[in-house]
Amino acid sequence: MTVAFSAPVSAPFVSVPLSVQADAYRAELAAGAVAVDLRGADLHRVHGALLGAIAVDSDQALDLLRPDSATALRAATVDAQWILVSEDGYDAEWLAWHLQARGVRGARFVVGGHRALRRRGVTGSIGADALGLYDPR
């Protein structure tokens, strides 16, 4: 992931959590947070989709999830509660920090990413019979 900034990013310390443990993922969604799956299509094919999550390319996530961006999603507000999920958690951590630095205090990442969710049985995998519906032939 490559992102360039025209000015340095800094943020005052605010006592807002930056991370969510994988075992608290479902509770966060039940409380109103929206999952954002940052993994690429190749990992979706291998490990399955994260059902109920918005799939966003990690290179576009910073613009799509912050309200002051010209390309922001309608749901992108300063009050939005995003739970960012990357494969190992590192890209999601970076994005959560940058979103919080830009005023989106509800941006958090899953520690350990999708790998940690899979270890806890949160996969969203789709069976082979359903995949046949999307066969490009």
N, C-alpha and C positions, 0 to 999 in steps of 0.2 A: 504494500500500500504506500503510495506516494502522495503527500499533500503539501502544498506550498502556502505560506502565509505572507501577507504583505507587511504585517507588523507583528512584533512579539506579543505573545499571549500571556497574560498574567491574571490572577484572580485572588481576591482576598480570602483568607481562611474563613470557611463557613462550616459549621458542624453538621454536615450532611453526609450520609454514608455514600461511598463510591462503589461499594461492591455488595453483592448478594451471594450467600452460600447456595450451592446447588440444592441442598435439602430444603431451602426456603423458597425456591423458585415458584412452585405451585401456589403457595400462600401469597406471594407478591402479585401473581396474576389474579388471584381471587379478590385481592384488595383493589384491583383496578389498573394495575400496571399493564403495559403493552410490550410483548416480547418482540424484539427485532433480531432476526436471524441474519448475520453478516457473512455467513459461509457462502462459498461459491457453488455453482451448479454441480461441479464434480463431486464435492462433498455431500451435497443433497442426494445425488445418485448412490453414493456408497453407503451413507449412514441414514438416509431418509430425511424427509422434511421435518421441521419443527412445527407441527400443526398448531394453527392459531397465531403464529408469528407473522409479522410483516417481513418479507424477504427483501433485503436492501443490499446492494453492492457496497462493500466497505469503503470504496473510493468515493462514493456519493453520499454516504450516510451523514457526514457533517453538515452538508448543505440541506439535505432532506429533513433532518430532525431538529433544526433550530429555526425558531419563528422569524428571525430577521433576514432569512435567506430568500432570494427571489424564487427559488425552486422548492421551497418548503412544502411538506405535506400539510394538508388541512389540519391534521391532528397535532401538528408541531406547535405547541404553545409553551410559554415559560412554565406552566403548571403540568406539562406532560410528564408522565411516569414511564420512562423507557427502561426496559431490561434488555441490555445488549448481550448477544450471544455470538461469539466467534468460536472457531474450532478448539483452541487452547485457552482462550480468555485474554490473550495479550492485546490483540487488535481492539477488542471490545473495551478493555481497560483504558487504552489510549483515547479512544473516542469518547468514553464516558467522562474522562478528565477534561477533554476539550469542550464538550457540550456544557459541563458544569461551569467551566471558565467563561463561557459565553452566556451564562445566566439560566441554563436549563438545569435546575437543581435536582430534578427527578431522574436524571440519567445515571444509571448504574449498570454494572457488568456482572456476569456470573463468574465467580472464581472457578477457574479450571475449564470454563467454557462448555461447549457441547460434549466434550469427553466426560466431564464430571456429571453432566445430566444423563448421559448414556449409562454410566456406572450405577446411577440411581434408578434406571428404568424409564427415564423420560426421553423417549426417542422420537415418537411421531412417525415411525416407519410405516410405509405403505406396502401392502401385499402385492405379489406378482400379478394377481388377477386385476387389480386396479391399475397397475402400470400399463397393462395392455390397452387401456383407453387412450393413452398418450403416445402410442407407437406411431412414429412419423411415416410409416410405410403406407 
